[in-house]
Amino acid sequence: MNAYGRQLLTSLRFLFFATLLLGLAYPALVFGVGQLAAPAQANGSIITVSGQQAGSSLLAQPVTGDGYFYPRPSAVGWDPSQSSASNLGPNQPALVAAIAKNRAAVAAREQVPPASVPMDAVTASGSGLDPDISPAYAALQVPRVARASGLGEAAVKALVAEHTSNGFLAFLGQPAVNTTTLNAALATLRAGH
């Protein structure tokens, strides 16, 4: 066999083993580790309420009515097929006007002065789908949710505490309250109440 034939055979053997290792073994290993380490996230983080799929804990759900916690505003109407920010800069008049409008709406809904409305209550996340709000925004909503649901403030505060990230997750960022899982827990509690 000449030098060209040996090089071709070596190249084909390398291609075969690289395909097995990088195209099959490595993806299978990563998938397996993902299934073991975080099975909920690996499978879409689907949550259920009364045996029915209610959404993903990774995505905010639109809320109407006073009995549930509102997520951050969304530039895409909480449509997961259109994940996007508003692309407005901090000094653009349209964003300044939207923030003022959102602040007035939240203040009226929660019956508080506009100055006490947290920033995450009036600005959208980068994806427009983030289910997390600050503990301050969740605390602002507790009295309204407690009145509307009839569960009492102590029970609603306990639910908020259960759905507030802390420990390792808060170490990587700020403590946050997942409105999707919180509202699912509220719906479950109200169904059994």
N, C-alpha and C positions, 0 to 999 in steps of 0.2 A: 504494500500500500504506500502510495506516495505521500509527501508532506501535506498536500492539499486534502487528500482523503482523511488523513489522521485529524487534521484541524476541523474538518466538517463533522466527523464522528464525535469529536470532543465537544463541539458546539451543540450538536443535537442532544448529547447526554446531559450537558449543562441545562439546556432548555427544558428537557423532560423533568429533571430533578428540581429546578427552580419553579416550574409550574406546579409540581406536587407540593413543594414546601410553601411557596408564597401564594399560590392560587387556591389550594385546598386546605392544607394542614393549618396554616396560620389563621385564615378566616374562621375555620371551625373552632380553633382554640379561643380566639377572641369572642366568638359567639357564645361558647360554653362558659367562659369566665363571666360574661355579661349576664347570662341566665342565672348563674349561681350568686354573683355579687349583688345584683340589683334586678331581681326578676320582675318587679312591678314596672320599672322604667323600661326594661327590655321589651316588655309586651304592651306598651302603649299607656300604661298607668291608668287603665280603665277603672272607674269607680262605679259602684252600683247603689241604688236607692230602692228599697222594697223589691229587690230581685231584678230590677231593670237597669240596664246600662244608662248612666247619667252623664257621662263625659269622661274626660281625661284630667287627672290631677295636675297635669302639666300645662293645661290651657284654661284661661279665664272663660267664664260663662256669662252671658248677659243676664242682668237681673232687673226685674220690675217688681214693684211692691215694697212694702216696708218691712216684711218679715225676714229678709235675707240681707247679707252683707254685699255691698257693691264693690266690684273690683275697680282697678284704675280705669280711666277713660281709654278708649281704643280708637286709633286712627283708622282702623279697618272694620269697625263694628264687630269685633271679636270673631271674625271669619278666618278660620285657620288656613284656608286656601290662599289668603292674601296677606300673610304676615308682612307687616311694614310699619315703619314710623311715619310721622307726618312730614319729615324732611324740612320742617320750619326751623329757622335759626332763633336763638333766644331774643333777638331784638326785632324780629319781624312783627309788624302790626297784627297780622292774622293770629299768630301764636299768643301775643299779649292779650288780644281780645278773647281768644278761646279760654285762656287761663282765667281771666276775669269772669267770664260767663260761667265756667265750671265752678269757680269759687263761690259765686253767688248762689248757684243751684245747690251745691253741697251744704252751704251754710243754711239755706232755707229748709232743706230736707232734714238736716240734723238739728235745726233750731239752735244754732250757735252763731257767735259773731264771725264774720268772714276771716278775721285775723287768726282764728284758731283752727282753720282748715289746713291740714298738712299738705305739703307740696305734691305728694304722690296721689292725692285725691283729685288733683286738677290737671296732672300731666300724664300723658300716655307713656308706656314703656317703649323700648326700642323695637320690640316685635309687635306691639299692640295686642299681645295675647297673654301676657304675664299674669298668672293668677295671684301673685303675691302682693300684699299691701303691707305697709308699716304697722307695727303694733299701735302707734298713735292714731292712725286712721281707723283701725279696728275698734279701738277704745271709744273713738268718737261716735261710732255706729251702734255700740252696745245698747244705750238707752232706747233708741228707736226700735231695734230688733226685739228687745225684751218686751216692749209695750205691744208690738204688733203680733208677736208669737205667743204671748201669754206665758212664757217660760220663766220670767223673772230674771233680773240682772245677774244674780249670783250664778245661775245655771248657764246663762249666755257667756259670762266672763270665764267660767270654767271651760266651756267649749273653745273659746278663743285661745286660752292658755294651752289646751291640748293640740291645737293646730298652729301653734307658733313654733317656728324652727328655732332651735337653740343648740348648744353644744358644738359639735363638729361643724354642722352646716352654718351656724352663725359665725363660727371662727373664720370661715371662708368669705363671709360677707356680713350683712346686717341681719338681725333677727327679722323674720317676716311671717305673715299670717297668710296661709293659702286659702283664698276665698272659695275655691271650688270644693275642696274637701270639707271646709267649715260649713258651707251651705248644704252639702250632702248630709253631714252629721245633724244639722238643724232639721232637715226634712225627715230624717229617720227618727229623731227624737220627737218631733211634732206628730208623726204618724203613730207612735206608740203612746203618746200623751193623752 
